[in-house]
């Protein structure tokens, strides 16, 4: 279940990062919320980074500011670095 939720979130996140003007922020907000609800409570670096990225996605989906978009972009870059390293 978590993997399907994570795939949906990542698909919407990639679209938001590549084309923020056409991204469906309501769907991204729902996907980020679903990911946060479904994510396990384990305290690993990957889980913390994924949750942080989902929180930044929620911020951007709701507020839509340049600052919240930059924070989302940084969070996704940190998560990508973590995945590449591990």
C-alpha positions in Angstrom: 0.0 0.0 0.0 2.7 2.5 0.9 4.5 1.8 -2.4 1.4 2.7 -4.4 0.9 5.9 -2.4 4.6 6.7 -2.8 4.5 6.2 -6.5 1.5 8.5 -6.9 3.2 11.1 -4.8 6.5 10.9 -6.7 4.7 11.1 -10.1 2.8 14.3 -9.0 6.0 15.7 -7.4 8.1 15.2 -10.5 5.4 17.0 -12.5 5.3 19.8 -10.0 9.1 20.2 -10.1 9.3 20.0 -13.9 6.2 22.2 -14.6 5.0 24.1 -11.6 2.6 26.2 -13.6 0.6 23.2 -14.8 0.9 21.1 -11.7 -2.4 20.1 -10.0 -1.6 21.3 -6.5 -4.8 19.9 -5.0 -3.8 16.4 -6.2 -0.3 16.9 -4.9 -1.7 18.0 -1.5 -3.8 14.9 -1.3 -1.0 12.6 -2.4 1.4 14.2 0.2 -1.2 13.9 2.9 -1.8 10.2 2.0 2.0 9.6 2.0 2.3 11.1 5.5 -0.7 9.0 6.7 0.7 5.8 5.2 4.4 6.3 6.1 5.7 4.1 8.9 6.9 5.7 12.1 10.5 4.4 11.7 13.2 6.9 12.5 15.5 6.5 9.5 17.1 9.2 7.4 15.1 8.1 4.4 11.8 8.3 6.2 12.6 11.7 7.7 13.6 13.0 4.3 10.5 11.6 2.6 8.2 13.1 5.3 10.0 16.4 5.1 9.6 16.4 1.3 5.9 15.6 1.8 5.5 18.5 4.2 7.2 20.9 1.8 4.9 19.7 -0.9 1.9 20.5 1.3 3.3 23.9 2.0 3.7 24.7 -1.7 0.3 23.2 -2.7 -1.4 25.4 -0.1 0.6 28.6 -0.2 2.1 28.5 -3.7 4.9 31.0 -2.9 8.3 31.1 -4.5 9.8 30.4 -1.1 7.7 27.3 -0.6 8.6 26.1 -4.1 12.3 26.6 -3.4 11.9 24.6 -0.1 10.2 21.8 -2.0 12.9 21.8 -4.6 15.6 21.6 -1.9 13.8 18.8 0.0 13.5 16.8 -3.2 17.2 17.3 -4.0 18.2 16.1 -0.5 16.0 13.0 -0.9 17.5 12.3 -4.4 21.1 12.6 -2.9 20.2 10.3 -0.1 18.8 7.7 -2.6 21.9 8.0 -4.8 24.2 7.6 -1.9 22.4 4.5 -0.5 
